[in-house]
C-alpha cells in the first residue's frame, strides 16, 4: 500500500479552526497562534497554480500578519515548487517521511528506571500542562509552553487523535508526543520529545509505539512521521517504520 501523505495533508488542514481554500491550495489557519509551524498551506494533489493563484495565497497570509509557508509532498503536485520559486519562495527543508503499517509494528521493551505506568494517555489538565512543558524543553525552546499548546494537545486527544506520555519519577512528564486523528486511511505522528535528563531510556520509542498502536486500533491503515536525524530514524525503523517519500517545506521570507 502507498500512503498518500498529500491527501492526508489536505484533509488535516481542512480540520483547522479557520481553514480556507485559495487558488488550488488549502490553508490551515488557527487564530489561537501565529506560529508558522501551525499556520501553513498545502496544495491540492495535481495543482497547477498560476502566478495569480500564488499571489492570492500570499495575500491570505499577509492579511493576517503571517509568513507565507507551505508543506507538501512534491511528487503529488510537481508544478507547485516552480510556481512558488517564481514568486520568491525559498526552500526551508526537505524531509524524508517513514511509514508503518499494522503488520510491521514491533513493540519495544519497556523504558527502565521510571515509576508508574510506562506510557499513559493524559486525563487531567495538570497532565496536559506537564506534557506541553516537557515538549517545549525537549525541543529546546523552539516553542514556548503555553495555554494554546495545552489546548491543542487536548483537542488532539478529544477529536480522534492520541496523546501519550511517560511520567517522570519526581512527577510531571519525562517525554511524550501526539498523533493526529486518521484521515484518508492514515495518521501523522509528530512532536515526539524527551526532556534531556531522561534521554536514552527508550522513552521516545515507547511513546511512538503506543501512539502508533492506538491509531491502528482506531482502524488506520498506516501511520507516518518525519525524523530529525539518523539516530531517531534508527529508532523508528526498529519499530517497523520504513521510508516512502519526501516532503518539501517552502516559505516566503520577504
C-alpha positions as CSV (number, residue, x, y, z in Angstrom):
1,X,0.0,0.0,0.0
2,X,1.2,3.5,-0.8
3,X,0.4,6.1,1.9
4,X,-0.7,9.3,0.2
5,X,0.6,11.9,2.7
6,X,-0.5,14.7,0.4
7,X,-4.2,13.7,0.5
8,X,-3.7,13.4,4.3
9,X,-2.2,16.9,4.5
10,X,-5.2,18.4,2.6
11,X,-7.7,16.6,4.8
12,X,-5.8,17.5,8.0
13,X,-5.6,21.2,7.2
14,X,-9.3,21.3,6.4
15,X,-9.9,20.4,10.1
16,X,-8.2,23.6,11.3
17,X,-10.4,26.3,13.0
18,X,-10.2,28.8,10.2
19,X,-9.3,26.7,7.1
20,X,-9.8,28.1,3.7
21,X,-9.0,27.3,0.0
22,X,-7.2,29.7,-2.2
23,X,-6.2,29.0,-5.8
24,X,-5.7,25.3,-5.5
25,X,-4.2,25.5,-2.0
26,X,-5.7,24.6,1.4
27,X,-4.6,26.9,4.2
28,X,-4.9,25.7,7.8
29,X,-5.2,28.9,9.8
30,X,-5.5,28.7,13.6
31,X,-6.4,32.1,15.2
32,X,-5.1,30.9,18.5
33,X,-1.4,31.2,17.4
34,X,0.8,33.0,14.9
35,X,3.2,30.1,14.7
36,X,4.3,29.3,11.1
37,X,4.5,25.7,12.1
38,X,0.7,25.7,12.7
39,X,-0.4,28.2,10.1
40,X,0.7,26.9,6.7
41,X,-0.7,25.8,3.4
42,X,-0.6,22.7,1.2
43,X,-1.6,22.2,-2.5
44,X,-4.4,20.0,-3.7
45,X,-2.9,17.0,-5.4
46,X,-2.1,17.7,-9.0
47,X,-2.4,21.5,-8.5
48,X,-1.0,23.7,-11.3
49,X,-1.0,27.2,-9.7
50,X,-0.8,30.3,-11.8
51,X,1.1,33.4,-10.7
52,X,-2.3,34.9,-9.7
53,X,-3.1,31.8,-7.6
54,X,0.2,32.2,-5.7
55,X,-0.3,35.9,-5.3
56,X,-3.8,35.2,-3.8
57,X,-2.2,32.7,-1.4
58,X,0.4,35.2,-0.3
59,X,-2.2,37.8,0.3
60,X,-4.2,35.4,2.5
61,X,-1.2,35.1,4.8
62,X,-0.2,38.7,4.7
63,X,-3.7,39.9,5.5
64,X,-3.3,38.0,8.8
65,X,0.2,39.2,9.5
66,X,1.6,35.7,8.9
67,X,4.5,34.3,7.0
68,X,3.5,32.5,3.8
69,X,4.6,28.9,4.3
70,X,3.8,25.5,2.7
71,X,4.4,21.9,3.5
72,X,3.8,19.3,0.8
73,X,4.8,16.1,-1.0
74,X,6.3,17.4,-4.3
75,X,5.7,14.2,-6.2
76,X,1.9,14.7,-5.8
77,X,2.0,18.3,-7.1
78,X,5.1,18.7,-9.3
79,X,4.0,22.0,-10.7
80,X,3.9,23.7,-7.3
81,X,7.6,24.2,-6.5
82,X,8.4,26.0,-9.7
83,X,5.4,28.3,-9.3
84,X,6.4,29.1,-5.7
85,X,10.1,29.7,-6.7
86,X,9.0,32.1,-9.4
87,X,7.2,34.1,-6.7
88,X,10.3,34.3,-4.5
89,X,9.7,31.4,-2.2
90,X,12.7,29.5,-0.9
91,X,13.2,26.0,0.5
92,X,13.3,25.7,4.2
93,X,13.9,21.9,4.3
94,X,13.3,18.6,2.6
95,X,12.3,15.8,4.9
96,X,12.0,12.2,4.2
97,X,9.0,10.5,5.7
98,X,8.7,7.0,7.1
99,X,5.5,4.8,7.2
100,X,4.4,2.0,9.4
101,X,1.6,-0.5,8.7
102,X,-0.1,-2.7,11.2
103,X,1.8,-5.9,10.4
104,X,5.2,-4.2,10.7
105,X,4.8,-2.6,14.1
106,X,7.3,-4.0,16.7
107,X,6.6,-3.0,20.3
108,X,9.8,-2.1,22.2
109,X,10.9,-3.3,25.6
110,X,9.8,-1.1,28.4
111,X,11.8,2.0,29.3
112,X,13.6,1.2,32.6
113,X,14.1,3.3,35.7
114,X,10.7,5.1,35.7
115,X,7.9,4.7,38.2
116,X,4.2,4.4,37.4
117,X,2.6,3.4,34.1
118,X,5.1,3.3,31.3
119,X,3.0,5.1,28.7
120,X,-0.3,6.7,29.5
121,X,-2.9,9.0,28.0
122,X,-3.5,12.3,29.8
123,X,-6.7,12.6,31.8
124,X,-6.2,15.8,33.8
125,X,-5.4,19.4,33.0
126,X,-2.2,19.0,35.0
127,X,-1.0,16.2,32.8
128,X,-1.7,18.2,29.6
129,X,0.2,21.1,31.1
130,X,3.1,18.9,32.0
131,X,3.3,17.3,28.6
132,X,3.3,20.7,26.9
133,X,6.1,22.0,29.2
134,X,8.1,18.8,28.6
135,X,7.9,19.1,24.9
136,X,8.9,22.7,25.0
137,X,12.0,21.7,27.0
138,X,12.7,18.7,24.7
139,X,12.7,20.9,21.6
140,X,15.0,23.5,23.4
141,X,12.5,26.4,23.3
142,X,11.6,26.1,19.7
143,X,8.1,26.8,21.0
144,X,7.2,28.1,24.4
145,X,4.9,26.2,26.7
146,X,1.5,27.9,26.6
147,X,-2.2,27.7,27.2
148,X,-2.7,27.4,23.4
149,X,-0.3,24.4,23.3
150,X,-2.1,22.7,26.1
151,X,-5.4,23.3,24.3
152,X,-4.1,21.9,21.0
153,X,-3.0,18.7,22.8
154,X,-6.4,18.4,24.5
155,X,-8.2,18.8,21.1
156,X,-6.0,16.2,19.5
157,X,-6.9,13.7,22.2
158,X,-10.6,14.6,22.2
159,X,-11.1,14.7,18.5
160,X,-9.9,11.3,17.5
161,X,-6.2,11.6,17.7
162,X,-3.9,10.5,20.5
163,X,-1.6,12.0,23.1
164,X,0.7,9.8,25.2
165,X,3.4,10.4,27.8
166,X,5.7,8.9,30.3
167,X,5.7,10.2,33.9
168,X,8.9,11.4,35.5
169,X,9.9,9.9,38.8
170,X,9.5,13.2,40.6
171,X,6.2,13.9,38.9
172,X,5.4,15.7,35.7
173,X,6.3,14.4,32.3
174,X,9.6,12.8,31.1
175,X,8.6,12.7,27.5
176,X,5.6,12.5,25.2
177,X,4.1,13.1,21.8
178,X,0.9,13.1,19.8
179,X,-0.7,11.7,16.7
180,X,-3.4,13.3,14.6
181,X,-6.8,11.8,14.0
182,X,-6.7,9.5,11.0
183,X,-7.8,10.8,7.6
184,X,-7.8,9.1,4.2
185,X,-6.6,5.9,5.9
186,X,-3.5,7.3,7.6
187,X,-2.4,9.4,10.6
188,X,0.6,11.7,11.2
189,X,2.7,11.1,14.3
190,X,4.5,14.3,15.3
191,X,6.3,16.1,18.1
192,X,7.9,13.1,20.0
193,X,10.1,14.7,22.6
194,X,12.0,13.6,25.7
195,X,13.4,16.0,28.3
196,X,17.2,16.0,28.2
197,X,17.6,14.4,31.7
198,X,15.6,11.4,30.6
199,X,17.0,10.6,27.2
200,X,18.5,7.2,26.2
201,X,16.0,5.3,28.3
202,X,13.7,4.2,25.4
203,X,11.0,6.8,26.2
204,X,10.7,8.1,22.7
205,X,10.4,4.6,21.3
206,X,7.8,3.6,23.9
207,X,5.7,6.7,23.2
208,X,6.0,6.3,19.4
209,X,4.9,2.6,19.6
210,X,2.0,3.4,21.9
211,X,0.7,6.1,19.6
212,X,1.1,4.0,16.5
213,X,-0.7,1.1,18.1
214,X,-3.5,3.5,19.2
215,X,-4.1,4.6,15.6
216,X,-4.2,1.0,14.3
217,X,-6.8,0.2,17.0
218,X,-8.9,3.0,15.5
219,X,-8.7,1.5,12.1
220,X,-5.8,3.5,10.5
221,X,-4.2,1.6,7.7
222,X,-0.8,3.3,8.3
223,X,0.9,5.9,10.4
224,X,3.6,8.2,9.0
225,X,6.2,10.6,10.5
226,X,9.2,12.6,9.7
227,X,12.5,12.2,11.6
228,X,15.1,14.7,12.8
229,X,18.3,12.8,12.4
230,X,19.9,9.4,11.8
231,X,19.6,8.4,15.5
232,X,15.8,8.9,15.5
233,X,15.5,7.3,12.2
234,X,17.1,4.1,13.5
235,X,14.7,4.1,16.5
236,X,11.7,4.4,14.2
237,X,13.0,1.7,11.8
238,X,13.4,-0.7,14.7
239,X,9.7,-0.1,15.5
240,X,8.7,-1.0,11.9
241,X,8.8,2.3,10.1
242,X,10.3,2.4,6.6
243,X,11.0,5.3,4.1
244,X,8.4,6.0,1.4
245,X,8.9,9.6,0.1
246,X,9.8,13.2,0.9
247,X,8.1,16.4,1.9
248,X,9.1,19.9,0.9
249,X,8.9,22.9,3.2
250,X,8.9,26.3,1.4
251,X,8.4,29.9,2.7
252,X,8.4,33.5,1.5
253,X,10.7,35.4,3.9
254,X,10.5,38.9,2.5
